[in-house]
Amino acid sequence: MKKLRLLFLICVLCICCVFCVFAQISDSLLPVLEAYSRADYAQASMLCKKGMADKTISESDALYWLVLSDMSANNFASALNYSTEYLSMFGSGKGKAEIMYQRGRALFELNYKEDSIKQLYDFVKEYPNHDKVSFGLFWIAESLYSFKSYERAELFYRKVIDEYPASPKREASAYRLELIAQREREEELLQLLKVTHEESLKAAEENEKRVKRYEQAIQAYQKRILELEAQLRNR
């Protein structure tokens, strides 16, 4: 467990190193990163708000980590609000790509699927080399799948599989493709059964018409016999 926590802390620090390229990490931000590394997202969020209020943490840093903390804690509505605020104030900052992705995810989780598609598509288009592009493509596909737009969803699932074979979303994309293929087979079977049923009904209807014509012919023949018998008796 300690090794896992250490590994997670190292990953967070790596993110921080990238973040340092464009922003000096203040001493007040270090407790935020430490709390985040422990998965104590409530503490990280609280420290961000406090640092932003007393101006010991820059507003851009505070909003950035508020979005990440709230997303990790599944506080999607809050994360959406902070991501919108971040992009409106620091839309040209180095953290823009990550926040665009997180905003798209928040929209998805809050069931704003159309808005999520637009946000994630903008993210993928603007940052084609970002390490979360395959994730963005997957969540676009998931939104389309939820709309039952299976053909369009299939295109994005296949893109994840073909272009990002090492992506953690590759297996989930392959599973979705299998479900789509299974659904197509079921639709083909239902269509075949429908055609067969219609043909059976048509055949039954034709047979019923033949039986009715046969009965009418028998009745006419019997009537003719009775008429002939009556003529013979009257002679």
WOJO-V464963 format. One record per residue. N is the residue number from 1. RES is the residue in three letters. SS is DSSP state (h for helix, s for strand, l for the rest). PHI is phi in whole degrees, -180 to 180 (999 if undefined). OMEGA is omega in degrees with one decimal (* if undefined). Layout:
{{N	RES	SS	PHI	OMEGA} {N	RES	SS	PHI	OMEGA}}
//
This chain:
{{1	MET	l	999	179.0} {2	LYS	h	-63	179.2} {3	LYS	h	-64	179.0} {4	LEU	h	-65	179.1} {5	ARG	h	-64	178.8} {6	LEU	h	-65	178.7} {7	LEU	h	-63	179.6} {8	PHE	h	-65	178.7} {9	LEU	h	-64	178.2} {10	ILE	h	-62	178.7} {11	CYS	h	-61	179.7} {12	VAL	h	-63	179.6} {13	LEU	h	-64	176.1} {14	CYS	h	-64	176.4} {15	ILE	h	-62	-179.1} {16	CYS	h	-64	179.5} {17	CYS	h	-62	177.2} {18	VAL	h	-64	-179.6} {19	PHE	h	-64	-178.7} {20	CYS	h	-67	-179.4} {21	VAL	l	-57	-176.5} {22	PHE	l	-117	-179.0} {23	ALA	l	-149	176.2} {24	GLN	l	-71	178.3} {25	ILE	l	-77	179.2} {26	SER	l	-81	177.2} {27	ASP	h	-59	-179.0} {28	SER	h	-70	-179.2} {29	LEU	h	-82	-178.1} {30	LEU	h	-59	176.5} {31	PRO	h	-62	177.2} {32	VAL	h	-63	-178.5} {33	LEU	h	-67	179.3} {34	GLU	h	-68	177.8} {35	ALA	h	-65	178.8} {36	TYR	h	-63	-179.5} {37	SER	h	-65	177.8} {38	ARG	l	-86	-175.4} {39	ALA	l	65	175.1} {40	ASP	l	-93	-171.7} {41	TYR	h	-71	177.3} {42	ALA	h	-65	178.5} {43	GLN	h	-66	179.4} {44	ALA	h	-61	179.5} {45	SER	h	-64	-179.5} {46	MET	h	-63	-179.9} {47	LEU	h	-66	177.3} {48	CYS	h	-64	-179.3} {49	LYS	h	-64	179.5} {50	LYS	h	-66	-179.9} {51	GLY	h	-64	178.9} {52	MET	h	-71	-178.8} {53	ALA	h	-70	-178.9} {54	ASP	l	-93	173.8} {55	LYS	l	64	174.2} {56	THR	l	-90	174.0} {57	ILE	l	-122	-180.0} {58	SER	l	-62	-177.2} {59	GLU	h	-63	180.0} {60	SER	h	-66	177.6} {61	ASP	h	-64	-177.9} {62	ALA	h	-63	179.9} {63	LEU	h	-64	179.5} {64	TYR	h	-57	-177.0} {65	TRP	h	-77	172.4} {66	LEU	h	-65	177.9} {67	VAL	h	-61	-178.4} {68	LEU	h	-64	-179.5} {69	SER	h	-66	-178.6} {70	ASP	h	-68	176.2} {71	MET	h	-64	179.3} {72	SER	h	-66	179.4} {73	ALA	l	-91	-178.4} {74	ASN	l	64	173.6} {75	ASN	l	-91	-167.8} {76	PHE	h	-68	-179.7} {77	ALA	h	-64	178.4} {78	SER	h	-65	179.1} {79	ALA	h	-61	178.7} {80	LEU	h	-63	179.8} {81	ASN	h	-62	-179.0} {82	TYR	h	-68	179.3} {83	SER	h	-68	176.9} {84	THR	h	-63	179.6} {85	GLU	h	-65	-179.4} {86	TYR	h	-62	-176.6} {87	LEU	h	-67	179.3} {88	SER	h	-74	-176.8} {89	MET	h	-99	-174.4} {90	PHE	h	-130	-175.7} {91	GLY	l	-65	178.3} {92	SER	l	-106	-177.9} {93	GLY	l	-77	-178.6} {94	LYS	l	-70	179.0} {95	GLY	l	-86	-174.2} {96	LYS	h	-58	-176.1} {97	ALA	h	-59	-179.1} {98	GLU	h	-62	-178.6} {99	ILE	h	-69	175.7} {100	MET	h	-60	178.6} {101	TYR	h	-63	-178.4} {102	GLN	h	-62	178.4} {103	ARG	h	-65	176.9} {104	GLY	h	-61	177.5} {105	ARG	h	-65	179.8} {106	ALA	h	-62	178.6} {107	LEU	h	-61	178.3} {108	PHE	h	-62	-177.0} {109	GLU	h	-65	179.1} {110	LEU	l	-90	175.2} {111	ASN	l	71	170.5} {112	TYR	l	-95	-168.6} {113	LYS	h	-65	180.0} {114	GLU	h	-64	178.0} {115	ASP	h	-66	178.5} {116	SER	h	-64	178.7} {117	ILE	h	-59	-179.2} {118	LYS	h	-63	-178.2} {119	GLN	h	-65	-178.4} {120	LEU	h	-70	176.8} {121	TYR	h	-65	177.1} {122	ASP	h	-62	179.2} {123	PHE	h	-62	-178.5} {124	VAL	h	-63	-178.6} {125	LYS	h	-68	-175.9} {126	GLU	h	-80	-177.4} {127	TYR	l	-128	-175.4} {128	PRO	l	-64	-178.7} {129	ASN	l	-104	179.7} {130	HIS	l	-69	-176.0} {131	ASP	l	-71	178.0} {132	LYS	l	-108	179.7} {133	VAL	h	-60	-179.5} {134	SER	h	-63	176.8} {135	PHE	h	-68	178.5} {136	GLY	h	-59	179.0} {137	LEU	h	-63	-179.8} {138	PHE	h	-63	-177.3} {139	TRP	h	-73	170.9} {140	ILE	h	-63	179.1} {141	ALA	h	-61	180.0} {142	GLU	h	-64	177.2} {143	SER	h	-64	179.0} {144	LEU	h	-63	177.8} {145	TYR	h	-62	179.9} {146	SER	h	-67	176.8} {147	PHE	l	-85	-176.8} {148	LYS	l	64	174.2} {149	SER	l	-92	-168.6} {150	TYR	h	-68	-179.0} {151	GLU	h	-65	179.0} {152	ARG	h	-69	178.0} {153	ALA	h	-61	-179.3} {154	GLU	h	-59	179.8} {155	LEU	h	-60	-178.1} {156	PHE	h	-75	175.9} {157	TYR	h	-61	-179.7} {158	ARG	h	-66	178.0} {159	LYS	h	-64	176.8} {160	VAL	h	-61	-176.8} {161	ILE	h	-67	-174.0} {162	ASP	h	-76	-173.0} {163	GLU	h	-101	-178.1} {164	TYR	l	-134	-175.7} {165	PRO	l	-62	179.9} {166	ALA	l	-94	-177.0} {167	SER	l	-68	174.3} {168	PRO	l	-61	-179.7} {169	LYS	l	-92	-178.5} {170	ARG	h	-65	-178.3} {171	GLU	h	-63	179.1} {172	ALA	h	-65	178.4} {173	SER	h	-67	178.8} {174	ALA	h	-63	178.3} {175	TYR	h	-63	178.5} {176	ARG	h	-63	179.0} {177	LEU	h	-63	177.4} {178	GLU	h	-65	177.1} {179	LEU	h	-64	178.6} {180	ILE	h	-64	179.1} {181	ALA	h	-63	178.2} {182	GLN	h	-63	179.2} {183	ARG	h	-64	178.7} {184	GLU	h	-64	178.1} {185	ARG	h	-64	179.1} {186	GLU	h	-65	178.9} {187	GLU	h	-65	177.5} {188	GLU	h	-63	178.7} {189	LEU	h	-65	178.7} {190	LEU	h	-63	178.6} {191	GLN	h	-66	177.8} {192	LEU	h	-63	178.6} {193	LEU	h	-64	179.0} {194	LYS	h	-64	178.9} {195	VAL	h	-63	-180.0} {196	THR	h	-62	179.4} {197	HIS	h	-64	178.9} {198	GLU	h	-64	178.1} {199	GLU	h	-66	178.4} {200	SER	h	-65	178.4} {201	LEU	h	-63	179.6} {202	LYS	h	-64	179.0} {203	ALA	h	-65	179.0} {204	ALA	h	-65	179.4} {205	GLU	h	-66	178.1} {206	GLU	h	-65	179.5} {207	ASN	h	-65	178.3} {208	GLU	h	-64	178.1} {209	LYS	h	-65	179.1} {210	ARG	h	-64	179.4} {211	VAL	h	-63	-179.7} {212	LYS	h	-65	177.9} {213	ARG	h	-63	179.2} {214	TYR	h	-64	179.3} {215	GLU	h	-63	178.1} {216	GLN	h	-63	178.7} {217	ALA	h	-66	178.4} {218	ILE	h	-63	-180.0} {219	GLN	h	-63	178.6} {220	ALA	h	-65	179.7} {221	TYR	h	-65	179.6} {222	GLN	h	-64	178.7} {223	LYS	h	-64	179.5} {224	ARG	h	-64	178.6} {225	ILE	h	-63	178.8} {226	LEU	h	-61	178.8} {227	GLU	h	-64	179.4} {228	LEU	h	-66	178.6} {229	GLU	h	-62	179.3} {230	ALA	h	-65	179.4} {231	GLN	h	-65	-178.8} {232	LEU	h	-68	-179.1} {233	ARG	h	-70	-177.3} {234	ASN	l	-83	-179.3} {235	ARG	l	-85	*}}
//
